[in-house]
Amino acid sequence: MKKLTSIITNKYFLAGGFFVVWMLFFDQRDFFQQRERNAELKKLEATKEYYLNEINKTQQELNDIQSNPAALEKFARERYLMKKDGEDIFIIEDSLETK
């Protein structure tokens, strides 16, 4: 018991314990904020990856539209509902109501 008391009251042990407690709970960059920031960073990196993939798909679609007249016609018909002379377009909308 005497040895345990002398270890606990040791000034280096007390200073080290104080330092650990300070760094875990009171510091500007404490442990819990670092965990939150790492989680947010992972979310942002996933979002970045998603947008980079979307940019690549859009760039590929743009290259296809610029080089292939059939793809340009398909894009214009689907996106802007363009038609040739004498054609009729029927638009069917699916209206599902959620309650």
C-alpha positions in Angstrom: 0.0 0.0 0.0 2.9 2.3 0.8 4.5 1.7 -2.6 1.2 2.4 -4.4 0.7 5.6 -2.5 4.3 6.7 -3.3 3.7 6.0 -7.1 0.4 7.9 -7.1 1.9 10.9 -5.3 5.0 11.0 -7.6 5.2 14.4 -9.3 6.0 12.8 -12.7 3.0 10.5 -12.4 0.7 13.3 -11.4 2.1 15.6 -14.2 1.6 12.7 -16.8 -1.9 12.0 -15.5 -2.8 15.7 -15.7 -1.4 15.9 -19.2 -3.4 12.8 -20.4 -6.6 14.1 -18.9 -6.0 17.6 -20.3 -5.4 16.2 -23.8 -8.4 13.9 -23.7 -11.0 16.3 -22.5 -9.9 20.0 -22.3 -7.5 20.7 -25.2 -8.6 22.5 -28.3 -7.9 19.3 -30.3 -9.2 16.8 -27.8 -9.8 13.2 -28.6 -13.5 13.4 -29.2 -13.3 16.3 -31.6 -10.6 14.5 -33.5 -12.9 11.5 -33.9 -15.8 13.8 -35.1 -13.4 15.5 -37.6 -12.1 12.2 -38.9 -15.7 11.0 -39.5 -16.6 14.2 -41.3 -13.4 14.0 -43.4 -14.4 10.5 -44.5 -17.8 11.7 -45.5 -16.3 14.5 -47.4 -13.9 12.2 -49.2 -16.7 9.9 -50.2 -18.7 12.9 -51.5 -15.6 14.0 -53.4 -15.2 10.6 -54.9 -18.9 10.6 -55.9 -18.6 13.9 -57.7 -15.4 12.9 -59.4 -17.2 9.9 -60.8 -20.1 12.0 -61.9 -17.7 14.4 -63.6 -16.1 11.5 -65.5 -19.5 10.2 -66.6 -20.5 13.6 -67.8 -17.3 14.1 -69.6 -17.6 10.8 -71.3 -21.2 11.6 -72.3 -20.1 15.0 -73.7 -17.3 13.3 -75.7 -19.9 10.8 -77.0 -22.4 13.6 -78.0 -19.7 15.6 -79.7 -18.4 12.7 -81.8 -21.5 10.6 -82.5 -24.5 12.2 -84.3 -26.8 9.4 -83.3 -25.9 10.0 -79.6 -26.6 13.7 -80.1 -30.0 12.9 -81.5 -30.8 10.5 -78.7 -29.7 13.1 -76.1 -31.9 15.8 -77.7 -34.9 13.6 -77.9 -34.7 12.3 -74.3 -33.6 15.5 -72.5 -35.3 18.2 -74.5 -38.2 16.3 -76.1 -37.2 17.3 -79.6 -38.8 15.5 -82.5 -38.6 15.2 -86.3 -41.2 16.8 -88.5 -44.4 14.6 -88.7 -43.6 12.8 -85.4 -45.9 12.8 -82.4 -44.5 12.5 -78.9 -46.5 11.0 -76.1 -45.2 11.7 -72.6 -46.4 9.3 -69.9 -45.7 10.5 -66.3 -45.8 8.1 -63.5 -47.6 9.9 -60.6 -47.3 7.8 -57.5 -48.4 9.6 -54.3 -46.7 8.8 -51.1 -48.5 9.3 -47.9 
